[in-house]
Amino acid sequence: MADRKTVLVVDDASLVRLYYRSTLEKAGFEVEEAMNGLEALEKVLTTSVDMLIVDVNMPQMDGFSFLEALRQKEGAVGGIPALVTSTESAAADFAAARAAGANFYLVKPIDQATLVDFAAMFCGVSR
């Protein structure tokens, strides 16, 4: 990928971040990481990010609170595409993700092909 796109992975589980990082880097993406919503807010304000993969349940600031805060930001930062991931699969979880500003919601575990397909789609990369 000549113009590498950057994905920010926001998840408190180090193994999940490692899985997403290795999968996305193999596919040609740059990957940044944050362990919670507060750290993610800092990253999006200081780093150019093309897409977010956001867990729901995290300490300090959960994924929904992070997205709600992000969507209030002016300019491109507030519009970064966000894929929300969680082990929760109730209809209320999908609705809460949409209300918080998620572009899409996937239930964990997520296979590598699906992860790369969503990253490519959200970043506007041909596959």
VOGU-3710 file (C-alpha; in Angstrom, 3 decimals, decimal comma):
1> madrktvlvv> 0,000/0,000/0,000  1,726/3,180/-1,176  -0,286/5,520/1,030  -0,606/3,451/4,199  -3,746/4,091/6,212  -3,665/4,221/9,994  -6,061/2,283/12,213  -6,371/3,094/15,911  -7,237/-0,005/17,949  -8,901/0,888/21,258
11> ddaslvrlyy> -9,155/-2,135/23,551  -8,059/-2,864/27,112  -7,102/-6,471/26,259  -3,481/-6,691/25,135  -4,058/-9,976/23,277  -6,894/-8,441/21,263  -4,726/-5,432/20,378  -1,886/-7,782/19,344  -4,241/-9,873/17,163  -5,665/-6,779/15,436
21> rstlekagfe> -2,189/-5,246/15,022  -0,625/-8,337/13,464  -3,615/-8,913/11,160  -3,815/-5,306/9,971  -0,060/-4,795/9,584  0,136/-7,934/7,407  -2,548/-6,338/5,235  -0,488/-3,140/4,885  -2,056/-0,853/7,493  -0,279/1,220/10,131
31> veeamnglea> -1,635/0,500/13,603  -1,788/2,685/16,697  -3,097/1,423/20,032  -4,971/2,792/23,026  -6,024/0,924/26,171  -9,163/2,984/26,878  -11,255/5,864/25,615  -9,239/8,571/27,380  -6,009/7,402/25,788  -7,802/7,111/22,440
41> lekvlttsvd> -9,044/10,716/22,621  -5,455/11,870/23,143  -4,275/9,801/20,178  -6,877/11,092/17,725  -6,032/14,666/18,641  -2,281/14,160/18,116  -2,059/11,460/15,421  -3,570/11,210/11,958  -6,012/8,287/12,089  -8,123/6,925/9,213
51> mlivdvnmpq> -10,246/4,432/11,151  -11,079/3,318/14,693  -11,707/-0,172/16,053  -13,299/0,369/19,460  -14,103/-2,101/22,221  -17,127/-1,319/24,374  -16,172/-2,402/27,884  -12,984/-0,656/29,059  -11,830/1,016/32,292  -11,673/4,821/32,737
61> mdgfsfleal> -13,723/5,584/29,593  -15,746/2,960/27,747  -16,113/2,773/23,983  -19,516/4,430/23,832  -18,399/7,395/25,951  -15,294/7,742/23,780  -17,338/7,798/20,572  -19,833/10,287/22,007  -16,962/12,625/22,976  -15,262/12,138/19,613
71> rqkegavggi> -18,400/12,850/17,590  -18,685/16,251/19,306  -15,266/17,319/17,961  -15,133/19,712/15,018  -13,720/18,816/11,613  -12,329/15,549/10,326  -11,503/14,186/13,794  -15,192/13,986/14,680  -15,945/12,024/11,541  -13,345/9,250/11,730
81> palvtstesa> -15,109/5,980/10,805  -15,546/3,679/13,798  -16,056/-0,062/13,980  -17,292/-1,077/17,431  -16,456/-4,586/18,649  -17,781/-6,423/21,673  -18,729/-9,813/23,007  -22,200/-8,381/23,681  -24,740/-9,279/20,995  -28,150/-8,021/22,166
91> aadfaaaraa> -30,154/-5,666/19,959  -29,781/-2,993/22,656  -25,993/-3,147/22,268  -26,240/-2,528/18,526  -28,629/0,389/19,143  -26,339/1,883/21,811  -23,373/1,679/19,428  -25,308/3,465/16,691  -26,498/6,139/19,129  -22,910/6,714/20,290
101> ganfylvkpi> -21,740/7,272/16,719  -20,477/3,885/15,534  -20,479/3,215/11,811  -20,749/-0,547/12,314  -20,834/-3,128/15,131  -19,247/-6,591/15,082  -19,464/-9,278/17,748  -16,143/-10,779/18,871  -14,346/-12,905/17,927  -13,673/-11,354/14,517
111> dqatlvdfaa> -11,868/-13,401/11,880  -8,892/-11,908/10,066  -10,562/-11,609/6,651  -13,535/-9,703/8,101  -11,258/-7,376/10,051  -9,177/-6,554/6,967  -12,273/-6,147/4,778  -13,779/-3,591/7,179  -10,473/-1,722/7,487  -10,162/-1,547/3,710
121> mfcgvsr> -13,753/-0,398/3,295  -13,609/2,250/6,047  -10,222/3,535/4,815  -11,189/3,539/1,145  -8,517/1,023/0,153  -8,911/-1,342/-2,796  -8,471/-5,029/-2,044
//
